[in-house]
Amino acid sequence: MLEALLPEALLPEVIRQNLPFLLAGLAMTVRLAAIGIVGGTLLGLLVGVIRYARVPVLSPLAALYVEIVRGTPLLVVLFICYFAIPALLGYRTSAVNAAALGFVLFIAAYLAEDVRSGLRSVPPGLARAGLATGLSTVQVFRLIVLPQALRRIIPPVFSQYVRLFKFTSVASVIGVRELTGSALLVNAREFQPVVILATVALTYLVLCSTLSLVGRLLYARLSVRT
Amino acid sequence: MSETPLIVLDRVCKQYGTTPVLRDCSLTVARGEIVVVCGPSGSGKSTLIKCINGLEPYQSGSVRFDGEEVGARTTDLPRLRSRIGMVFQSFELYPHMTALRNVMLAQVHALKRPRAEARARSLDLLARVGLADRAEAYPADLSGGQQQRVAIARALALDPIAMLFDEPTSALDPEMINEVLDVMTGLARDGMTMVVVTHEMGFARKVANRVVFMDEGRIVEDRPSEAFFGAPVTERARVFLSKIIAH
């Protein structure tokens, strides 16, 4: 499918010859990013809401998680997910699964903070107005506070998504053959670093720009007008 | 009065930390009565009316609405609140919803009215406050006066038996005040029980049965409006009145 989108004749020789391999890498990058975005968003929402609502016991644990992850380099998080957690809990994992877990845990910590600050930014008077009309606390949260918070945090959330998309390249260090890892393998054989790395960089650029464009369009459509 | 009063506050006290906000406030509002609460800022007017629908907790005393103790742990607050409409100084319309959906929301989710019925009722109410043509507008596209009228429609949508107004015209430009006061006067004429915190003394004089004057968390005067405007008993109320009527 991806092949069809490319004007193959325009590609440099070395890319064309290794195209299926590189495209498989790209597919892995997209897959890791998608898992990270979906899983990270769900976990980030959960953690952010727990922090916002100051749920007893869970809230301090959530805060600890956010602090630990935000104070740890991504590469270390991936190593922990690949080596330490499986050793600790006694299960075997693949590099791909470990990377996917690492990206979810990593990006969720940042997204949780965006969710929390978004929720805090909704004026409390609106929640009070909702309560005054007989809505329950949970209904007020679900119908009034959360929808506005989510609209407000579209820009920071999409910039986290873009960061994550680029961060997937770090998975190559634990042996995942995503775009960067595949390109490095091709380069090891062909040794054409300029062409290969320029192609890789351009691919990231195009995809990241598309992702942030989606975010901007979504924000323009949904943003709360004040 | 033959009937039991709708709203009874009995020696309500509230403090934030050590700062008293309400001191021994007692107030009775009969069905169909219109009571205006006035007084200098910080005197506890807003806090007082928010005790009636349980938006403000209080430390001692009792608040009863239609015979039900608002502060009791067993009270179903959402159900009680759905019988009391409230209008706020800064409108508090939900900015991500159209005027129509603002008015529909609690009907659908608190009263569990079918959507079609809630929609029809909302359109009726928007027409009643003169905004039939702005149903699909978002709050940001409405003037302050229009927003406040939508907020009144939103409160009325629950078929409340009483309405609380917390400085409903204080955030409005002068030329928009009257469109809101007109709606409120219409409500009063239809027999709605109303407690109104306001500095609109013209409205108080014309519409209110009683005026309550507060100062430093205390109710210092509570008298029929003609008597209050004729000659306030307390010096504090006299000074206040002369100041706000002087300009």
Chai-1 contact restraints between the chains, C-beta under 6 A:
chainA,res_idxA,chainB,res_idxB,connection_type,confidence,min_distance_angstrom,max_distance_angstrom,comment,restraint_id
A,G125,B,E92,contact,1.0,0.0,6.0,A-B,restraint_1
A,L126,B,E92,contact,1.0,0.0,6.0,A-B,restraint_2
A,R128,B,L55,contact,1.0,0.0,6.0,A-B,restraint_3
A,A129,B,E92,contact,1.0,0.0,6.0,A-B,restraint_4
A,A132,B,N53,contact,1.0,0.0,6.0,A-B,restraint_5
A,A132,B,R81,contact,1.0,0.0,6.0,A-B,restraint_6
A,A132,B,M86,contact,1.0,0.0,6.0,A-B,restraint_7
A,T133,B,A106,contact,1.0,0.0,6.0,A-B,restraint_8
A,G134,B,P78,contact,1.0,0.0,6.0,A-B,restraint_9
A,G134,B,R81,contact,1.0,0.0,6.0,A-B,restraint_10
A,G134,B,S82,contact,1.0,0.0,6.0,A-B,restraint_11
A,G134,B,A106,contact,1.0,0.0,6.0,A-B,restraint_12
A,G134,B,A110,contact,1.0,0.0,6.0,A-B,restraint_13
A,L135,B,A106,contact,1.0,0.0,6.0,A-B,restraint_14
A,L135,B,H109,contact,1.0,0.0,6.0,A-B,restraint_15
A,L135,B,A110,contact,1.0,0.0,6.0,A-B,restraint_16
A,S136,B,P78,contact,1.0,0.0,6.0,A-B,restraint_17
A,Q139,B,H109,contact,1.0,0.0,6.0,A-B,restraint_18
A,I144,B,Y94,contact,1.0,0.0,6.0,A-B,restraint_19
A,P147,B,H96,contact,1.0,0.0,6.0,A-B,restraint_20
A,Q148,B,H96,contact,1.0,0.0,6.0,A-B,restraint_21
A,V224,B,P95,contact,1.0,0.0,6.0,A-B,restraint_22
A,V224,B,H96,contact,1.0,0.0,6.0,A-B,restraint_23
A,R225,B,Y138,contact,1.0,0.0,6.0,A-B,restraint_24
A,R225,B,A140,contact,1.0,0.0,6.0,A-B,restraint_25
A,T226,B,A140,contact,1.0,0.0,6.0,A-B,restraint_26
